[in-house]
């Protein structure tokens, strides 16, 4: 059901029939076409329409009043943050418990709609999908950052350097407590974990008044998301696969919409050059591909995982040398820029790599095995599993995009600090790769992360006195987190 298949030119015509195995119910020899007829274009359009309306509902409730949907809004929620839709529906739901439950239900319903949209995608026209993508991006642009304050943290670190002339890799946001952006930020004593290039790019934005800088960063993030989706479409075309499937598989995912785009995360700054590197390699522009992946690494270090797979894909040896030369040529000026702006300070990944979230895989596995949750031993074992996975897929001959996808999934599973929007690192690789199993794994990961992090899940755990961080490792993580946030 999640196979991408060949392109059909956007006509919406059904695919060629593929018989299912003989063990189908009642011995019937069904086929994929018949299964898909039950999810036709009307169902697909309704699913996309529901995703857009659900996104609009979340935005309207987030802008209506101070609420848990917008962190720190209880302290300050100015009109420029709420945006043009602020207060449009008034205080429709005054009870925060009801609001949290309603939000959780909407996320669950969006997951169902996402499944329907993916199953029906080949019966939708590309024009329908493009119009939907543009509409939902415009809707979410009107939202304040949902559930997290990361956008303001980006501005806080940027203002440290651009306004206060302090190195954000040597100081936390807390030293600028007199700055007006401080009121909207968290992680006051965490030195910046973000890449050099991203921080440098935000410096000019930080010189603007905060309301303008806020909207510039939001608009830029939404535009980069659109560029990223276009790059996914381009890669699918270059691979000879159906671009409609790739676009909907990525962009209609509720985690993509609500947790990544709706929170305006900087992952799009990384995903654009990393996906461009794939497109450039497929177009045999190998030196540019190497340069693009280095750009992504200087924005977010996790993109480095793609480089060895680009080298595997670039054959013969001459092409690999081109990729490497492009990477080296890009590294030189970027390293020089980083040294000039930040000296020898490095992004603070050490603290973040020791902090635990309740639902991180090492923590859950450690609890199941009764070894104390996400202990240092479990984290080291997770890192070893990651290395083994990468080496396994580098050694295998086959689809390099699939290998990069499984390795990315292993990376996500190894993280102590696991949050929902990390799933968008995997989505383009799963959509473009040839593995149906990888696509199914991406869907399972999305459902797990979306449901694990909705407010209703926290309410359920509290009501049943379940604390996933009650272990010594969990309590140590919470203590460190409180120290870094205060």
Secondary structure per residue as TSV (DSSP state, phi and psi in degrees):
chain	resnum	aa	ss	phi	psi
A	1	X	-	360.0	-25.0
A	2	X	-	-106.8	18.9
A	3	X	-	-74.1	142.9
A	4	X	-	-81.9	-38.6
A	5	X	-	68.0	174.5
A	6	X	B	-75.4	156.9
A	7	X	-	-70.4	150.3
A	8	X	-	-119.0	15.0
A	9	X	T	77.4	12.7
A	10	X	T	75.4	17.6
A	11	X	S	-83.8	-17.9
A	12	X	-	82.3	10.4
A	13	X	-	-75.1	148.0
A	14	X	-	-67.8	155.6
A	15	X	-	-77.1	168.8
A	16	X	-	-64.4	142.1
A	17	X	-	-64.7	136.2
A	18	X	-	-127.3	111.6
A	19	X	B	-61.4	141.7
A	20	X	-	-83.7	164.5
A	21	X	-	-59.5	162.8
A	22	X	T	-67.7	-16.8
A	23	X	T	-84.8	20.4
A	24	X	S	-60.9	154.2
A	25	X	G	-52.6	137.4
A	26	X	G	60.8	18.0
A	27	X	G	73.7	9.1
A	28	X	-	-71.9	137.8
A	29	X	-	-94.1	80.0
A	30	X	-	-77.6	171.9
A	31	X	B	-139.9	165.7
A	32	X	H	-61.0	-36.1
A	33	X	H	-61.1	-46.0
A	34	X	H	-62.9	-39.6
A	35	X	H	-62.2	-37.3
A	36	X	H	-77.7	-21.8
A	37	X	H	-62.0	-27.4
A	38	X	T	-72.4	-16.3
A	39	X	S	-121.1	76.9
A	40	X	-	-88.5	-169.5
A	41	X	H	-64.0	-33.2
A	42	X	H	-64.5	-45.5
A	43	X	H	-62.6	-39.8
A	44	X	H	-63.0	-43.7
A	45	X	H	-66.9	-38.7
A	46	X	H	-64.1	-38.7
A	47	X	H	-64.3	-46.4
A	48	X	H	-63.6	-39.7
A	49	X	H	-62.7	-41.2
A	50	X	H	-63.6	-42.0
A	51	X	H	-60.1	-40.1
A	52	X	H	-67.7	-44.1
A	53	X	H	-67.5	-37.0
A	54	X	H	-64.8	-41.0
A	55	X	H	-61.8	-42.2
A	56	X	H	-63.5	-41.7
A	57	X	H	-62.1	-43.2
A	58	X	H	-61.6	-43.0
A	59	X	H	-63.0	-44.7
A	60	X	H	-62.9	-42.8
A	61	X	H	-71.1	-33.0
A	62	X	H	-68.2	-33.2
A	63	X	H	-89.4	-8.6
A	64	X	H	-68.5	-40.6
A	65	X	S	-163.6	176.9
A	66	X	S	-66.7	126.7
A	67	X	-	-157.9	169.1
A	68	X	T	-64.0	-16.2
A	69	X	T	-66.3	-24.3
A	70	X	S	-124.6	99.5
A	71	X	T	-56.8	144.9
A	72	X	T	69.5	1.4
A	73	X	T	-66.8	-22.4
A	74	X	T	-68.2	-22.3
A	75	X	T	-89.5	-46.8
A	76	X	-	-154.3	134.1
A	77	X	-	-145.8	71.3
A	78	X	-	-67.6	161.6
A	79	X	H	-63.1	-32.4
A	80	X	H	-69.5	-24.5
A	81	X	H	-79.7	-41.6
A	82	X	H	-63.9	-35.2
A	83	X	-	87.9	-177.0
A	84	X	T	-65.9	-17.5
A	85	X	T	-94.8	3.0
A	86	X	T	-57.1	127.2
A	87	X	T	71.4	10.4
A	88	X	T	-62.1	-37.0
A	89	X	T	-105.0	9.3
A	90	X	-	65.5	-163.9
A	91	X	S	-85.6	69.8
A	92	X	S	-59.2	-41.0
A	93	X	-	-124.5	108.9
A	94	X	-	-87.5	-17.8
A	95	X	-	-90.1	118.7
A	96	X	H	-65.9	-32.4
A	97	X	H	-63.8	-44.8
A	98	X	H	-64.5	-38.0
A	99	X	H	-64.3	-44.3
A	100	X	H	-64.1	-40.7
A	101	X	H	-67.1	-41.3
A	102	X	H	-64.0	-41.6
A	103	X	H	-61.8	-42.6
A	104	X	H	-63.5	-41.6
A	105	X	H	-63.9	-40.3
A	106	X	H	-64.0	-42.0
A	107	X	H	-60.7	-44.3
A	108	X	H	-61.7	-42.4
A	109	X	H	-66.2	-34.9
A	110	X	H	-65.4	-33.6
A	111	X	H	-63.3	-40.5
A	112	X	H	-65.0	-45.3
A	113	X	H	-62.2	-37.1
A	114	X	H	-60.3	-44.9
A	115	X	H	-60.4	-42.3
A	116	X	H	-64.3	-43.3
A	117	X	H	-62.0	-40.8
A	118	X	H	-65.7	-41.2
A	119	X	H	-68.7	-29.6
A	120	X	H	-97.3	1.5
A	121	X	G	-61.1	-34.0
A	122	X	G	-76.5	-1.4
A	123	X	G	-109.4	12.9
A	124	X	S	-110.2	148.2
A	125	X	-	-82.2	155.5
A	126	X	H	-63.6	-33.0
A	127	X	H	-62.6	-42.5
A	128	X	H	-59.7	-43.8
A	129	X	H	-66.3	-42.2
A	130	X	H	-63.6	-45.4
A	131	X	H	-60.6	-41.8
A	132	X	H	-63.8	-45.2
A	133	X	H	-58.7	-46.7
A	134	X	H	-64.0	-41.6
A	135	X	H	-64.9	-45.1
A	136	X	H	-70.0	-30.9
A	137	X	H	-67.5	-39.6
A	138	X	H	-64.9	-40.0
A	139	X	H	-61.0	-48.9
A	140	X	H	-73.1	-22.5
A	141	X	H	-61.0	-29.5
A	142	X	T	-77.5	-6.2
A	143	X	S	-86.8	146.9
A	144	X	-	-71.7	162.4
A	145	X	-	-58.0	124.4
A	146	X	-	-85.1	127.3
A	147	X	S	70.6	-20.0
A	148	X	-	-136.8	162.5
A	149	X	-	-108.4	18.9
A	150	X	H	-57.3	-38.0
A	151	X	H	-59.0	-41.8
A	152	X	H	-71.1	-32.0
A	153	X	H	-63.6	-39.8
A	154	X	H	-56.6	-45.6
A	155	X	H	-67.8	-34.6
A	156	X	H	-63.0	-47.1
A	157	X	H	-64.9	-38.7
A	158	X	H	-65.7	-40.0
A	159	X	H	-70.5	-27.8
A	160	X	H	-54.6	-46.6
A	161	X	H	-83.2	-48.9
A	162	X	H	-74.2	-36.2
A	163	X	T	-99.2	-43.1
A	164	X	T	-102.8	-2.6
A	165	X	-	58.0	40.1
A	166	X	-	-116.1	147.3
A	167	X	-	-78.3	115.9
A	168	X	T	-68.2	-12.0
A	169	X	T	-91.7	-1.8
A	170	X	T	-120.2	-9.6
A	171	X	S	-136.3	152.7
A	172	X	-	-94.3	168.2
A	173	X	G	-63.3	-22.7
A	174	X	G	-60.0	-23.9
A	175	X	G	-72.7	-12.8
A	176	X	G	-108.6	40.6
A	177	X	T	-59.9	-19.1
A	178	X	T	-85.3	-10.9
A	179	X	S	-74.9	139.8
A	180	X	G	-62.1	-22.0
A	181	X	G	-74.0	-19.5
A	182	X	G	-57.2	-35.1
A	183	X	G	-61.2	-25.5
A	184	X	G	-101.3	0.3
A	185	X	-	-104.3	166.0
A	186	X	-	-129.7	-170.5
A	187	X	-	51.8	49.8
A	188	X	T	-66.4	-22.6
A	189	X	T	-116.1	19.9
A	190	X	-	-99.6	119.9
A	191	X	-	-67.7	151.6
A	192	X	-	-56.9	128.1
A	193	X	-	-94.5	3.0
A	194	X	S	-88.1	157.4
A	195	X	-	-66.8	156.9
A	196	X	H	-59.4	-45.4
A	197	X	H	-66.3	-39.7
A	198	X	H	-61.9	-46.0
A	199	X	H	-61.3	-43.3
A	200	X	H	-62.6	-38.8
A	201	X	H	-67.0	-27.9
A	202	X	H	-85.6	-12.4
A	203	X	H	-56.7	-50.3
A	204	X	H	-61.4	-35.3
A	205	X	H	-65.3	-36.9
A	206	X	H	-65.6	-20.3
A	207	X	T	-75.4	-14.2
A	208	X	S	-79.2	159.1
A	209	X	-	-56.2	146.3
A	210	X	H	-56.1	-44.9
A	211	X	H	-59.4	-38.9
A	212	X	H	-72.2	-43.2
A	213	X	H	-59.6	-39.6
A	214	X	H	-58.4	-47.9
A	215	X	H	-74.3	-33.9
A	216	X	H	-62.2	-43.8
A	217	X	H	-67.9	-36.7
A	218	X	H	-64.4	-48.6
A	219	X	H	-62.0	-42.8
A	220	X	H	-62.2	-41.2
A	221	X	H	-64.1	-43.9
A	222	X	H	-64.5	-41.6
A	223	X	H	-62.8	-41.0
A	224	X	H	-65.3	-35.6
A	225	X	H	-61.2	-42.0
A	226	X	H	-65.4	-40.0
A	227	X	H	-62.9	-42.0
A	228	X	H	-59.9	-46.0
A	229	X	H	-63.4	-39.4
A	230	X	H	-62.7	-38.1
A	231	X	H	-66.5	-38.0
A	232	X	H	-61.4	-44.5
A	233	X	H	-59.1	-44.6
A	234	X	H	-62.7	-44.7
A	235	X	H	-62.2	-41.4
A	236	X	H	-61.3	-42.4
A	237	X	H	-63.3	-43.4
A	238	X	H	-64.9	-29.4
A	239	X	T	-85.3	-5.1
A	240	X	T	75.6	26.2
A	241	X	B	-111.6	167.8
A	242	X	-	-71.7	111.0
A	243	X	H	-67.6	-24.2
A	244	X	H	-62.7	-44.5
A	245	X	H	-61.5	-47.7
A	246	X	H	-59.9	-43.8
A	247	X	H	-65.8	-47.7
A	248	X	H	-68.9	-39.4
A	249	X	H	-58.1	-36.6
A	250	X	H	-85.8	-56.2
A	251	X	H	-78.8	-22.6
A	252	X	T	-89.8	-3.0
A	253	X	-	-65.6	127.3
A	254	X	H	-57.5	-31.9
A	255	X	I	-64.8	-41.7
A	256	X	I	-59.9	-46.5
A	257	X	I	-71.4	-52.3
A	258	X	I	-90.5	-47.7
A	259	X	I	-83.3	-29.7
A	260	X	I	-99.6	-63.0
A	261	X	I	-69.2	-42.4
A	262	X	T	-67.7	-19.2
A	263	X	T	-103.7	-2.1
A	264	X	T	57.6	52.4
A	265	X	-	-78.9	153.8
A	266	X	T	-79.9	2.8
A	267	X	H	-59.5	-27.3
A	268	X	H	-67.7	-29.0
A	269	X	H	-63.8	-31.5
A	270	X	H	-84.6	-39.3
A	271	X	H	-67.8	-30.5
A	272	X	H	-63.7	-54.9
A	273	X	H	-67.6	-33.5
A	274	X	H	-68.3	-40.3
A	275	X	H	-72.5	-33.9
A	276	X	H	-62.0	-35.8
A	277	X	H	-61.0	-39.3
A	278	X	H	-64.9	-46.2
A	279	X	H	-62.7	-40.3
A	280	X	H	-67.1	-39.2
A	281	X	H	-65.8	-41.2
A	282	X	H	-64.9	-24.9
A	283	X	T	-92.4	7.5
A	284	X	T	63.2	29.8
A	285	X	-	-102.4	71.0
A	286	X	H	-67.9	-41.8
A	287	X	H	-64.0	-41.3
A	288	X	H	-65.6	-34.6
A	289	X	H	-62.8	-44.2
A	290	X	H	-61.9	-40.5
A	291	X	H	-66.2	-40.0
A	292	X	H	-64.3	-40.9
A	293	X	H	-69.1	-30.8
A	294	X	H	-68.3	-38.6
A	295	X	H	-55.9	-44.7
A	296	X	H	-62.7	-40.4
A	297	X	H	-64.1	-38.7
A	298	X	H	-73.9	-10.5
A	299	X	H	-93.0	-45.3
A	300	X	-	-149.1	123.4
A	301	X	G	-64.2	-24.1
A	302	X	G	-59.2	-20.9
A	303	X	G	-66.8	-14.1
A	304	X	H	-62.1	-22.3
A	305	X	H	-62.0	-24.7
A	306	X	H	-76.1	-29.0
A	307	X	H	-57.2	-49.8
A	308	X	H	-61.6	-29.8
A	309	X	H	-75.7	-31.1
A	310	X	H	-62.4	-39.7
A	311	X	H	-67.5	-36.5
A	312	X	H	-64.8	-39.3
A	313	X	H	-73.9	-28.2
A	314	X	S	-80.2	100.2
A	315	X	-	-128.0	143.0
A	316	X	S	-78.8	-163.5
A	317	X	H	-57.2	-34.6
A	318	X	H	-59.1	-37.9
A	319	X	H	-68.0	-38.5
A	320	X	H	-63.3	-39.1
A	321	X	H	-64.1	-34.7
A	322	X	H	-65.6	-42.8
A	323	X	H	-61.3	-46.1
A	324	X	H	-63.4	-41.5
A	325	X	H	-64.7	-39.2
A	326	X	H	-63.6	-39.7
A	327	X	H	-64.8	-42.9
A	328	X	H	-65.9	-45.0
A	329	X	H	-62.9	-33.6
A	330	X	H	-76.6	-33.6
A	331	X	H	-65.3	-37.4
A	332	X	H	-59.2	-56.4
A	333	X	H	-68.4	-33.1
A	334	X	H	-68.1	-39.7
A	335	X	H	-65.6	-39.1
A	336	X	H	-64.5	-42.2
A	337	X	H	-62.1	-42.7
A	338	X	H	-63.9	-43.3
A	339	X	H	-64.0	-40.2
A	340	X	H	-65.4	-38.7
A	341	X	H	-87.0	-36.8
A	342	X	H	-124.7	0.3
A	343	X	T	65.1	-140.2
A	344	X	T	-98.7	12.9
A	345	X	-	-68.8	146.8
A	346	X	-	-121.1	154.3
A	347	X	-	-56.2	140.5
A	348	X	-	-84.6	78.4
A	349	X	H	-87.9	-14.2
A	350	X	H	-65.2	-47.6
A	351	X	H	-64.6	-44.5
A	352	X	H	-65.2	-31.1
A	353	X	H	-74.0	-12.4
A	354	X	H	-103.5	-14.9
A	355	X	-	-75.8	140.3
A	356	X	-	-107.9	140.0
A	357	X	-	-101.9	154.2
A	358	X	T	-51.6	-42.8
A	359	X	T	-100.9	14.8
A	360	X	-	-64.7	144.9
A	361	X	H	-62.1	-44.8
A	362	X	H	-57.8	-37.2
A	363	X	H	-67.6	-44.8
A	364	X	H	-64.5	-44.3
A	365	X	H	-63.2	-41.5
A	366	X	H	-63.1	-34.8
A	367	X	H	-70.1	-42.9
A	368	X	H	-62.3	-38.8
A	369	X	T	-83.4	-2.9
A	370	X	T	59.2	43.3
A	371	X	S	-114.0	13.0
A	372	X	-	100.1	23.3
A	373	X	S	72.3	-142.0
A	374	X	S	-82.2	64.9
A	375	X	-	-72.4	169.6
A	376	X	H	-61.4	-34.7
A	377	X	H	-63.9	-43.8
A	378	X	H	-64.1	-38.1
A	379	X	H	-67.5	-38.1
A	380	X	H	-67.2	-40.0
A	381	X	H	-63.9	-38.5
A	382	X	H	-64.1	-39.7
A	383	X	H	-66.5	-37.9
A	384	X	H	-64.8	-39.1
A	385	X	H	-64.2	-37.1
A	386	X	H	-62.8	-48.8
A	387	X	H	-60.1	-43.5
A	388	X	H	-62.8	-39.7
A	389	X	H	-64.7	-45.5
A	390	X	H	-61.3	-46.6
A	391	X	H	-63.3	-38.3
A	392	X	H	-61.3	-46.3
A	393	X	H	-78.9	-23.2
A	394	X	H	-70.3	-33.9
A	395	X	H	-76.2	-32.7
A	396	X	S	-68.2	148.8
A	397	X	-	-97.8	129.8
A	398	X	S	161.4	-156.8
A	399	X	-	-70.3	113.4
A	400	X	H	-68.9	-29.2
A	401	X	H	-67.1	-38.1
A	402	X	H	-64.8	-42.6
A	403	X	H	-61.0	-42.5
A	404	X	H	-64.6	-35.2
A	405	X	H	-66.7	-47.7
A	406	X	H	-63.5	-36.8
A	407	X	H	-66.4	-38.2
A	408	X	H	-65.9	-39.6
A	409	X	H	-61.9	-41.0
A	410	X	H	-64.0	-37.2
A	411	X	H	-62.3	-48.1
A	412	X	H	-60.1	-41.8
A	413	X	H	-69.1	-20.5
A	414	X	H	-86.9	-12.2
A	415	X	-	-76.5	134.9
A	416	X	S	-73.0	-38.1
A	417	X	S	-99.6	89.3
A	418	X	-	-104.5	124.5
A	419	X	-	-130.0	156.2
A	420	X	G	-57.9	-42.2
A	421	X	G	-68.9	-8.8
A	422	X	G	-63.1	-19.9
A	423	X	G	-61.2	-24.5
A	424	X	H	-72.4	-13.5
A	425	X	H	-65.4	-34.1
A	426	X	H	-85.1	-34.0
A	427	X	H	-53.7	-48.6
A	428	X	H	-64.5	-37.0
A	429	X	H	-67.6	-39.8
A	430	X	H	-67.5	-38.5
A	431	X	H	-68.2	-35.8
A	432	X	H	-91.8	-24.0
A	433	X	S	-71.8	172.0
A	434	X	S	-96.4	-1.1
A	435	X	-	-91.3	118.7
A	436	X	H	-66.5	-37.2
A	437	X	H	-61.6	-38.0
A	438	X	H	-65.7	-40.5
A	439	X	H	-63.7	-41.5
A	440	X	H	-64.7	-39.4
A	441	X	H	-63.0	-38.6
A	442	X	H	-64.9	-38.1
A	443	X	H	-67.4	-44.2
A	444	X	H	-61.1	-43.8
A	445	X	H	-61.1	-41.9
A	446	X	H	-63.2	-45.0
A	447	X	H	-63.6	-44.6
A	448	X	H	-59.3	-50.1
A	449	X	H	-68.7	-39.7
A	450	X	H	-63.7	-44.9
A	451	X	H	-77.9	-32.4
A	452	X	H	-66.4	-30.3
A	453	X	T	-104.8	5.9
A	454	X	S	-74.9	153.2
A	455	X	H	-57.9	-32.8
A	456	X	H	-61.7	-33.0
A	457	X	H	-67.0	-43.2
A	458	X	H	-62.3	-39.9
A	459	X	H	-63.6	-40.0
A	460	X	H	-64.4	-45.6
A	461	X	H	-62.5	-42.7
A	462	X	H	-65.5	-40.8
A	463	X	H	-64.2	-26.7
A	464	X	T	-106.4	15.0
A	465	X	T	53.8	42.2
A	466	X	-	-105.1	121.1
A	467	X	-	-124.3	107.7
A	468	X	T	-73.4	-9.2
A	469	X	T	-115.7	29.2
A	470	X	-	-80.6	-6.1
A	471	X	S	-77.0	165.3
A	472	X	H	-56.2	-40.1
A	473	X	H	-64.7	-40.5
A	474	X	H	-66.8	-42.3
A	475	X	H	-66.7	-37.4
A	476	X	H	-63.5	-38.3
A	477	X	H	-65.3	-43.0
A	478	X	H	-64.2	-38.2
A	479	X	H	-63.0	-45.5
A	480	X	H	-63.7	-41.4
A	481	X	H	-62.2	-43.6
A	482	X	H	-62.4	-38.2
A	483	X	H	-64.1	-42.3
A	484	X	H	-74.0	-28.0
A	485	X	H	-83.0	-32.7
A	486	X	-	-66.1	360.0
